[in-house]
Amino acid sequence: MAVFPERIVLKSSTDGDSAVALEIAADGGSSIVPGELVISREDGTVNLFALDANNNVVSASVPELSGLTDVNLDAYSEIPESSVLVFDATAQEWVNAPAPPYSLEGNSLGDLGDVEFPAVISNESYLIYDALTSKWVSRILTLGQLSTQPYEGPPSEGQVMRYNAEILESDDPEDSGSIPVAIGWEVVKLDYADLENRPLAVSDLSVDIELRDLDDVFYTTSSLQAGDVLSWDGEDWTAVNPPPVDITNGFLAQLGNVTEVDLTSGAVPVYNDSNSTYEVKLLDYDDISGAPTNISQLTADVGVSHWNNDAGYITNTEGLESNSLSDFNVSNAQEGQSLIYRSGFWVNEFGPPANISMSRIGELLDVTYYQPGIEPGVLTIDKMGTLNFDSPLSGSGYTQQVTYDVEYGLGMTFLRDIDNSGSAVYVERGRGVTLRADVNIVRLSGRPSTTDNRPELRFETGDSGADVGTGEYISLKMPQVVSESVVYYLPGADGDVGDVLATDGTGNLTWVTQASTPALGDLSDVDLVTIPPTGGETLIYNVVADTWIPGTVADVDLSGQSIDALSDVDTTSIVPQDGEGLVFYSATGLWAPGTVSDVDLSAESIDSLADVDTSSEGHIPTDGQVLTWHESMGHWMPMDASGGGGGGASDMVVDSAVTAAGHASFSAIGKTGILVEIGCDVDAWITLYPTAAARSADTGRLFDADPAPGSGVLSEAYIEAGDFVLATPGTVYFNNDFPTADSIYVSARTSDGVLIDNANVLVTAYPGVTGPSSGVTFSLSSLKSVVAASSDFADFQSRIAAL
């Protein structure tokens, strides 16, 4: 049984959190003691306040560090200054302890506050002090930094690192006795005089040569002419006039003014004036001078007789008429008719084909059309499955249709022709509504900034938009103000029982298990898994991982610090007075000194508590009843102070039983009495019996079949999960065992007759018959029940004696 404080007080106030906290403090106008709770209900939000072990006002809505399951702190008044949390490996909990001595063990150079390293440190880097940032930084030495003589700016093109052995002269006369120092390395342009083996005269250079300087080449420049070539005469190469070109094995297209345009059989070179070249191609008839262009210019005329009638054409029409043709069907010809080709035959009809440019679609023979008027307009086009819309605004390559698909039903589509991608909406009676959006977006657009009609997705059982709405619905609606664009990505699998969807801040949703009492390791910025804590370690904040992890820390001296130095505490603007506490002010987001006001609960009811029910059916209190904890119902409810059982007549008794393989029995309501109500935690067909045998005999009865007279069925009802059914008209129950016992038998079945396991069945009753220890008392209906159950007088005597 739970142990409660000597006094539990619930108070409520609509004052702000800060005012409530000030009023309920130890020196406030309505101070409270440990065990009392105060509810602040400002602006529709609810916060709980209580006192901790140090009589400080704390929020009971959010866990304190000392309230975590794996944290064990001393009283705050006993915790030394600068203490830290240390993990006790033996007790597997975090405890407060003085900070350990300062130690650099496990630290690196980059951990120091005045040392700054890049993410990746280059090989052979040096640590150099940067006066601009007042920090030691990592640098790669450059040639300029190695130079003895400083220079400004980066090296220019062609400069080198040059050693100057000249002695550096000093302007200070006191340096006359010092050791001479060379100028050293300097960045300068390369001096030609510094090069060894450098040419100093023209004779040091090699002499340039010409082709005729070669030993086996002989010619004079005066005898050379344009186009001359070198020819070997058996002893030397000499310059001679070029020989004629040998085109024995050449091709026509190799000539400079010949181009192959269409090199096919029959092609000839044709001169083209526009580009002054010969083009090899088929000769065009227009290029032939004097080519005949009229029939009259031809000398040999021909007739039909020049060709053979090998196709079987009609050569003699004498004795034939139009109807002799196989595709000709003329009947009752009249003046003014024309031949029109219809369904494979030429037939006679009046007039030429009609000009329907000014006609309406409803005038066509295969179109049924009603002009909109009293009745809605209807357009029926026989055997047409698709209606295309060719809009020039959508450009080419797209198809817009109203179409009928055998699988998806009637739809509207807008697709791109090359890959059949786009969007479509189909409706079909059995399949429902199918939305297709290849761009992965289905939009519900609205303008909540200018109207109250925000986009809404509604799932309905009826029609909420009718003049008189029907059914119920579940709706998802866009908020009035949208401050950012958000895309939520659903998890790829289902979670466990009790999990909730949580976002990681970037739209990725995952299933998260909700712990009823959180531990330190459950906090999102604490990692006790990667490096499990050992004895004596504390939590250290790791900047890189943005996480608190176990480790050792140096001693921290806070003796010179004030609570006002904390970023969310202000004791300067409001100077604290004696007895005041820190109160959080939501308007400023700061903790500041203040007091807490009294909370008036005179208008509140105990029924508003989550675990108390004094208003539901069967729970309304009557004079003299007390609040009693009902384990199976999980809440406090009004009940009589006396219990039930198999004794004499008593007040109302509630009993519960959990079925095993669909069967159970009640004992607290005694042998007989009046049934008040029956309840169950699942959907079930509940039946009460006087004996186990009667229950077994009733196993095969159908749900919609009434029990036979004398079958032993005392009462039955179909109960939905969590509901209670009032036993009206009045129902008497009794035990019919021999000898009688404090047992009323029950079965729990589905409407199909399947026995239900682990069903929690509850009954409320007034026990009405006592056992021999208190005398025998019969109600008239109970006596009738015993008579009806007896097989003969001897059996009746035995049953009466057993009561």
Summary of the structure (lengths in Angstrom):
residues: 803
radius of gyration: 53.9
end to end distance: 36.0
largest distance: 164.8
contacts: 1756
relative contact order: 0.08
helix: 12%
strand: 31%
